[in-house]
Amino acid sequence: MKIAGDWLDHPGTQALMQALETAGHQALFVGGCVRNALLGEPVSDVDISTDATPETVSTLAGKAGFKPVPTGIDHGTVTVVAEGKPHEVTTFRRDVETDGRRAVVAFSDKIEEDAQRRDFTMNALYADRHGTVIDPLNGLPDLQSRRVRFVGDPETRIREDYLRILRFFRFHAAYGDPAQGLDPEGLAACAALADGLDGISKERITAELRKLLTARDPAPAVAAMSHAGVLARVVPGADPRALAPLVHFEAGHLDAAEAPRWLRRLAVLGGDTENLRLSKAEARDLNALRAALASTDSPAVLGFILGETLATDALLARAASLGGHPPANWKPEARRGATTRFPVTAADLMPTLQGEALGARLKQLEARWLASDLTLTREALLNGA
């Protein structure tokens, strides 16, 4: 079996592979680029696996006129920029010691040892520079059936890095077949070892959850997470029931090309986000969305308060959470609110009012204007109509 694609034929990529091979080393594409090429999915990152040491990779890349950057040298990874394209080049490795968060590795010259330390069989696929697929662990049948299965014993793989629990659900959401469900052995191992997530950093957990919630339809995977007790470890108190209706509404009301917004999906889950590392902007937006879920504000009012994007999030999330549908004309109404300015300014009330009295009157008038669904005019507000 062979793969193809512009990424594989890139002149810099081919030249880098040739530079390693000419020096007598193996050079193989591995992981996501091979997996996605076989599935017909876009390929963004190009990973190369080799029996050359990082020092040798750096030397050979430099001689070929490329720029090597030691981005993960302790784990055997050198980023080589070849003709403007970055490539993650990693020496074949085997695990020497693991503690559930990080691994001590030793370099290897055997592709089989490198494959054995990978997380899922669909990620243990390799290809040479001509695109010929190499499958040392017989992972191709799993990929073809869209079955996310751990390499070897699931509990062993998870104990090496407990983040693989979240990756199991994330990969099922991205590549798994919803009709056949999650791999039973893998799911059981995730449930049994869920407490291992307590030792994973908030940053790593948040990054995985963000990727999971931006999958096309994460609802089945998140429901399985909940049943396995994993969701409660990540977002205590979360309830996945509104996620499937939200995904349905997104498909029916939004542009298919629009990337899913993970905070919108996180908002309908509810729960405590103390185990996540959100940016200040993300925390602010999530709080605004959750407040909107509990409000009865109209689409126009939400558009004025939140802006069109967050108002869209809030209206879809509120409908999903309440088991209803978005209000009629919610899109143009949210846009109307987002593009409408409160018609009264401080200058309209000065010099009669100053200081705190001025601020209080402006707030009072704005509350009346919002209650009118943004319809009261400046004159009506100033004249007390």
N, C-alpha and C positions, 0 to 999 in steps of 0.2 A: 504494500500500500504506500502511496506517495501523497505528499501535501504540496501545495503551491500557493503563491501569493506574492504581491509586490514587496512585502517585507522580506521575504526569503531571497528575492532576486536583487535586493538593494546592493549596489556596488560595494559600499563600505562593509556590509555584512559578509558578502562573499569573499572580499579581500581579507577580512579578519579570519574567517574560517580557513582560508587557504594558507595564511601565514602560520597558523598553528599546525595544520596538517603537513606543510612542507618541512617543518622542523621535527617531524616524526611523532606528533601528538594527536590524540583523538580530539575532535571538536564536534559537538552534537548540540542541536537545538533541544531544549527540554522544557517540560512544564506547560505553562499557559499558552505559549505561542503554538505549540504542537496541538494541544487540546483544542484550542479555538479554531485552528485551521481545519482540523478534522470535522468539527461541528459546523463549519461555515460561519463562525462568529468573527467579529473584528479582532485583529491582533494589534495590541498597542505596545506591549513590552516584549523585548527579545532577550531571552535567557539562553546562555550557552554553557554547556558542561564540558569539562575537559580533564584529561589526566595531567596536564601541565600545572605546575605549582603557580601560585600568584606571582612570585618573583619572575618566573619564566614568562608568564603571560604578559607582565608589564614590559619585560625586555623585548619580547617579540613584537608587541604592539608598537612600542616606541620605534623599533627598527623599521617597521612598515609605514611609519609616518603618522601613526594614530596617537591619541592622547589617553594614557591609562590613568585612572584615578582610583586610589585604594579606598573605596567606599566601605568595604566590609572585610578588610584584610584578615581579621582574626577568624573569620568564618570562611576564608578562602575566596572572597569575592573581589573582583576588580571591575570597575566600570570602564569600558573602553569606548571612547567616542571616535567612530570611524566615519569620515565624510559626513559629519553633522548628526549622525545617529548614535544614540547611546546603546550599549550592549552590556548586560550583566554577565560577566564571565566568571564561573565558579568552578573550582577544582573538585573533582570527585571526592566525596567525603563519607565517613562512617562515624557514628556517634560513639564517643568514649564514655561520656558521663552526661546525665540529664537530671534536672531538678524540677521539671514541670513548667519552667519558665524560659530557661536558656540551656543550650547544650555546649559541651566541650567536644570538639570534633577532631578527627585525625584525617589527614589526606589519604586518598586511596587511588589506585590505578585501575580499579574494577568498576565497571558500570553497574554491575549487579549490587555491589555494596552501596553505591550512591542511590540506586532505585529503592533499596530496602528502607532507607531512612526517610523517604518522602511520606507525606500524609495520606493521600488517596491514590488509588490505582490509576485514575484518569490523569493524575499529575506525574506519573512515573513513565511517561511516554517520551521517547527521544526521536530525533530525525537527523540524518546527515545533511550536508550542505546541498545535496541534490534533491532533498525532500523525501527520501526513503525512510519510512517509519521503522523504528526499532522498539520492540515491546518486551523488555526483559522479565516482566512480572505478569504477563498476560492481562494487562489492563484494558486492552482495546475492546473486548466484549463488554466490559462495564461501561465504557464511554459510549459505545454504540447503542446500548440499552438505556443510557442516561441514568446509570446507577452509581451513586456516590458511595464508595466502599473504601474503608481504611486498608492500608497496606498491612498485611499480616494480621496480628491480633489487635483488635480495636483498643482494648484497655492499655496495652503496651504503648501504642502510638499516642494515646491521650496523655499517659503519664509522662511522656517525653516533653510535651508542651500542652498544658490544659487549654490553651486558646484554641486548640484543634476542635474542641467541643463546639465553639461558635462557628468555626470554619465548616464543620460538618453540616450545620443547618444553612449556612450562607451558600455553600456550594450546591446543596440540594435546591435552594430557591433559584439559583442561577442556571444550573445545568441538569438538575434531576427531573425525572418524569413524575409529575404529580399523581398520575393514575396508579402507579405502582407503589407509591409511598416511599418512606425512608427505609434504608437498609436496617432490618431488625436488630442485627448484632451491633451495628454501630450505634443505633438509638439506645439500646440497652446499656451500652458502655457509657454513653454520655450521661444517662440518667444516674448510673451508679457512681460516677466520678464528678458530678456537678459541683460538689463543694470545692473542688480544685480550682475553680474560677475565682475563689476568694483571694488567691495569691497572685492573680494577674493584675497588672497595672490598669488604672482607669483609662489611660490613653489607648492601650491595645484593645481593651473591651469596646470602647467607644468607636474606634476605627472599624472593628468587625461589625458592630451593630449598624453603623452607618452604611456599610456595604450591603449588609443583609436587607435593610429596609429600602434600599434603592434598586433591588431586584425587580423584575417585571411584576411578579406576583409573589410576595414573601408570605402571604397569609397561611398557606398550608404548613410551611416550615416553622413559622412562629407559633402556630397552634400546637405543633408537635413539641416545640421547645417548652411550651406551657405544660403540656401533659407530662413531660419528662422532668419537670421541676427545674429546668435550666433558666427559663425566662424570669422566674422569681429571684434567681441568683443575680441576674443582671439588672433587672428593673423590678424591685420588690413591689408587689401590689398591682402589677400590670395585668390587664385583661385583654386577650387577643380578639374578642368576639366582634368588635367593630372594624377590624382591619380588612376583612374580606369585603364587606359592603363598601368601604372606602375605595379599595382597589377597583371595584365594579364601577363606582361613580366616576373615578378618574378616567377609566376607559371610555365612558360614555359622554363625558363633558369636556375633556381636555384634548389638546392636540397630541396625536400619537407620538410625535417627535419630541415632546417635552419630557425631559428626564424627571423621574419621580422625586418628590421632595421628601427627604427622610424625616424632617421635623414634623411635617403634616402627619405622617404615619406614626411617629413616636407619640404625638399628642393624643391620638385616639387610643393608644395603649394605656394611657394613664400611668399610675404608679409613681414610685420615688426614683428620681434620677441621681441620687447621691453616689451611685457607683459609676457614673459617667463623668467624663471630663468635657464639658461643653464650653465653648468660647463665650465671652460676654454677650456677643450678638446672638448666638444660638440660645442661650439661657433667656435672654430678653424676649426673643421671638416665641420660644416655647411657652413662657409664662403668659404672653399676650394671647396665644392660641388657646391655651387652657382656660383663660378668663372668658374668651369669646365663646367657648363651648358651653359655658354655664350661663351665657347671656341670652336675651331675646332680641338683641339689636337687629335691625333690618340690614339687608345687603348694602344699602347705600350708606348707612351709619357705620357699618364695619369698614367699608371702603374708605370713608373719611378718617376713621380712627387708625386703621391699620395699614392703609395703602392697598392697592389692588391685589398684589401677590399674596400677602398674608390674609387678606379678606377672602380670597379664593380658597386658601388652605382652610380657613376657619369654617366657611360655609359648607364645604364638602365634608370636613371632619365632623361638624355638628350634625349634618344629616345622617351620616353613618352611625354616629353614636346614639342618636335618638330613634333610629330605625325608620326614618322617613325618607324624604327626597329633598333636594335643594329647592328653595322657593322659586316661583315663576319669575322669569326675567332676572335671575340673580346675577348673571354675568354683566349685562349692561348697567344694572343698578349698582353693583360694586364699582364698576368703572366710573359711573356718575359720581359716586361719593368720593372716589379717589381724586377726581379732577375738579371737585367743587371746593371753593374757598368760603370760609365763614364770612358773611357779608359785612359784619360790623368790625370796626377797628377801634383802637384806643382813642384815636383822634376824634371819632364820632361822639365820644362821651366827655371829652375835655373841652374847656377847663372846669366844667361843672364838677366832675369827679376826678380825684387824684389818689395816688397811692393804693392802699389796701381796698378802699371803697371802689376804685376803678377796676381793680382785678376781680373783686367779688361780683361786680355788675356784669363784666364781660363773661364770667363763668355762668352767671344766671341766664344771660341771653343765649349763650351757646347751648345750654341745656334745653331751653325752649326750642331753639332751632333744630337740635337733634331730635327732639320729641315730635317735631313736625315732619320728620323724615327729610330734612334739608330743604323744605319748600318755602318757609317764611322768608320774605324779602327783607332787605335792610330797613326799608321804611316801616314795614309792619312790626319789626322788632323794636325799632326806636320809638314808635308811637304806641307800643304796648298792645298791638292788635292780637 
